[in-house]
Amino acid sequence: MASRPPGWLVWPSAVLLLLAAALRHRDYADAPPTPPPLPAGEAMLAEASPLELVATTRLRSHHIAGVAFSVGDAGLWITTRGVAAHCPHPAIVVNGPGVPAKATFAPGGQLAWLTTTAGAPALPTASGPLRDAEFAYAAGFPAGRPGEAALRFMAARTLFVRPRGAHGLPVLMWAEAGRTEGLAGRLTPGLVGAPALDRDGAAVGVVLGQGPNRGRIYTTTNEALAGALAAAGAPRTPPAAGAPMSPGNYGLAADDLRRSLRIAAIACG
């Protein structure tokens, strides 16, 4: 008969296992499922928006090409260069049809801005360095439907783009720390162009894509976002204009941002 391990060894091991499980549970923060779709004909916006009153266009495809977020109340939006380049006639989706937008590429090769004839309240942008293990929250339309992810900051990295010569792009690397309950599979491309929002609800970067390693998300740096805003002539909205976000509320906060069209889907008109 095999001898049993002594009690002084069993209890510390059990405590360590329970502690590790608790820490894993704490560090992974899923958001509740998104609300069901509203009945046809009902406005999806939380409150009246000038975007409802402008001329819309019938979309060539309802496939979501990416995400944009408002940085200017009069109709100025930020997205990625890749989203804008692959959609010759981008449109901000509003209740089915789209509001036509004009794309302009920002210097630096990562971002673009869109202009429309009306807009939504601007999201604030953050300033200052990120802290290790800081949380951010990215809201968009992964898998073609509303959804979001919690991200934990890992490190700054340099990505090398080929084949047009190897040149490095500074990015931020994040680890996925939670997502909308029931959302399976890859988060991109339906999260590309989404803002990564800090605990104050201010954008610290823009989602560029998902890495080859499971659970890794790459965003622009805050400096790249600031450069695009400056090139577009958009003033920085202070963090005080944002809504606080946390592992406990980011799902509901993301729903509010989508319903007010501060974060919106892009489709090709």
N, C-alpha and C positions, 0 to 999 in steps of 0.2 A: 504494500500500500504506500502510495506517495505521501510524503510528509507535508503537512500544511505549513504555509509560511507563517512566521510569527506575527502576532497582532500588531506589534509596533511598526511592521512594514506594510501591512494591509491598509490600516486607517489613513496614514499619510498619502498613500497612492490613490485611495478613493477620493480623498479631499481634493487632490490635485486634478483628477479627472473631472470632478464636478465643477471646479473653478474654471478649467479650460473650456468646458461646455458653456458655462455662463458667459464667459468673455466672448466666445464666438457668437452666441446669441445676441449679446449687446452690440457687437460690432456690425452685425448684419441687420439692417433695418428695412424691412419690406414696407411698401405703401399699400393702402387698401385698394381694392379694385376700383377702376374708374366708374363714374355714374353711367347708367344705361343711356343710350341715345335718346334725344328728345323727339317727340312725335313730329312727323313731317309738317312743315308750315310754321312751327314754333321757332322763335328766334333763339339762337344758341348763346347770344351775348348776355352777360350778367347785367349790363345796362346799355342804354342807347349809345351807338357809336356812329361817328360820321361816315365810317366805311359802309354802313348799310344804305346810305343815301347816294353814293356815287355810282356811275355807270359800271356795270359788270360785264364780263364776257363769258361765253360758254366755254368750258374747259375742253381742250382736245382730249385730255385723259385725266381721270380722277386719281391716277397714281400719284402719290405724294413724292415729290422730288427732293424734299428737304424741309428745313425749318428756317424761319426768319423771326427776329424779335425787334420790337419797336425801340428806336433810340431818338425819335423826334416826333412830337405830337402831330405835326402837320403832314406826316407821311414819309418817314425815313426809317429804313429797316436794315439790319445787319444779317448777312448770311455768309456762307463760305464761297470762295471762288469756284470750287468744284461744282457746287449746286447751281450757281448762276451760269457757268460755262456749259453745262449739260441741259439747260432749259432756255432755248433762244427767246421764248416769250413767257417769262415767269408771271405768275399771278398769285396774289394773296387770297387764300380760300376763305370765303365768307358765306356761310349757310348754303354751300353747294356750288354756286358759281364763283368766279374769281374776279378780283380787282386787278386790272393790268398794272404791271410794274416795269420800270426801266432799270436795268442793271448797269452798274459802274464798278470796275475792278479797282480795289485799293492797292496802293503800292505794297510790295513785299510778297505777293503771291499767295496769300492765305485767305483773304477775306474779300467780300464785295458788299456794296450797299445797294438797296433797292429804293426807288422813289415812287410814291403813289400820290393820287390827288387828294387823299385823306389818310388819316392815321389813327393810331391808338396811343394811350398814355405811354410815355417813354419809360423803359426800365432803367434803373440806376446802374452805374458802373463803379466797381471797387477801385481802390488805390492802396498801394502798400504791398509788402511781400507776403506770400503765403506761409503759414506755419506748417511744420511737419504734421501729418495725420489730420489736417483740417478737412472738414466735410464740405462738399458742394453738391448741388442738386440740379440735374439736367432734365428739363421737361420738353416733350415733343410728341412725335407720333411713331414710335417704334412699331414694327409689324403692321404699319398702316392704320393704327388706331391710337387714341390718346394714351400716353403712358409716360413714365418718368423713372429715373434711376438716382440713387444716392451714390456719391463718389467720395473716396478718401484719397487725399493728395499723397503722392508717393515721391516724385522727384521731377526736376527739370531735365529734359533730354534734347538731343539734336537728331532730327530725322533727315536722312539723305535721300534726295529725290533723283530718280533716274528715269529715262535714259539721257535727258538733255543736260548732261554734265552733272557731276555729283556736287550738289550744293546743299548745305545744311539749313534746316528750318528749326528754330527753337520752338519747342512744344512743352506742355506740361503733361505728365503721365499720372493717371488716376487708377485706383483699384475700385471695381464695382463693390459697393457695400450694401446694396439693396435695390429693389425694383418693384414695379407695380405687381401686386399679387396676381398670379395667373399668367403673367407675361413670360413667354418662353422664347428661346432662340436668341439670335443676334439683335442688338439694339439699333444697329445702323442698317440701312441708310436713313431710316426715319427719325433719327436723333441728330443727324449731321446738320449743323447750323444753329443748333439749340444753344442758349446761353448756359454756362455753368454758374449757378447762383450760390453765393455764400450765405452765411447765417442771417445776414441783413437783407437778403433778397437782391443783392447787387451782383452784376455779372463780373466774373473774374477771368473769363475766357469764353471761347466758342468751340463747340464740339467739332472736331475734324474727322474722327473715325474711330473704329474699334481695332485694337491691335491683334496680331496673330495669336498672342497668348491669351488664354481664357480670362475674362474679367478685367481686361485693360482697356481704358478709354484715353484718347489723346485729345487735348484741347490746345487752342492758341494760348500764348501768354497774355497777360493783362496789357503788356506794352504793345503787342500787335493790335489788340482791340483799341487801345487808345490812339494808335497811329491811324487806324481806319476811321475812327470818329473825327479826328482832326482833319483828315483828307476830305471827308464828307461835309465838313463844316458843322458838325453836330456838337453842341455843348455837352459836357459831362453832367448827367443828372446825379445829384448827390445820393449817397446810400440811404439817407433819411427818408427818401421817397419810396423805398422798397418795403416789402412785407416780410417780417421775420420768418425764417425757415429752419426746421429742425428735423431730426430723424422721426419725430412723432407726428409732424403735420405737413411734411413736404408734398404728400399726395394731394391733400385738399388745397394747399397753396398753388400747386401746379394747375389744378382744375380751374381755379379762379383766373390765373394768368392766361390760360387758353380761351376761356369764355369771354374775357375782355379783349381778346386778340392782341394782347401785349406779346404773346408768343403765338405764332400762326403757322399753318402749313403752307408750303409752296407747291403749286402744281403748274403744269405747262398750259398756257392759254392757246 
